[in-house]
Amino acid sequence: AVAGAQSATPSGDELAEVEARALFDAAIAAYDAGRYEDALDSFERAYRRSGRAELLFNVAQCYDRLRRDEDAVVAFERYLEALPDAENRAQ
């Protein structure tokens, strides 16, 4: 009966998703507390782990709050390039 059992060890993709979710949650908490540098770091790390283009919007928002305007524009452009039909495109 052991041969049919699945491993309880998560795959690399599952671990990356869990890590990305934890980083996202930390980023939201930092952003809500006005700690935009910390939020930026966590959003960028979550993006690198997950590859979810939606996170680029959050990265851009952090740059905007930090008044790093050129970086914000680049991040917004990357977001729109990755998701040309984004619901918040006009924003």
Helices and strands as residue ranges (DSSP letters): G 2-4, H 12-32, H 36-50, H 54-65, H 69-82
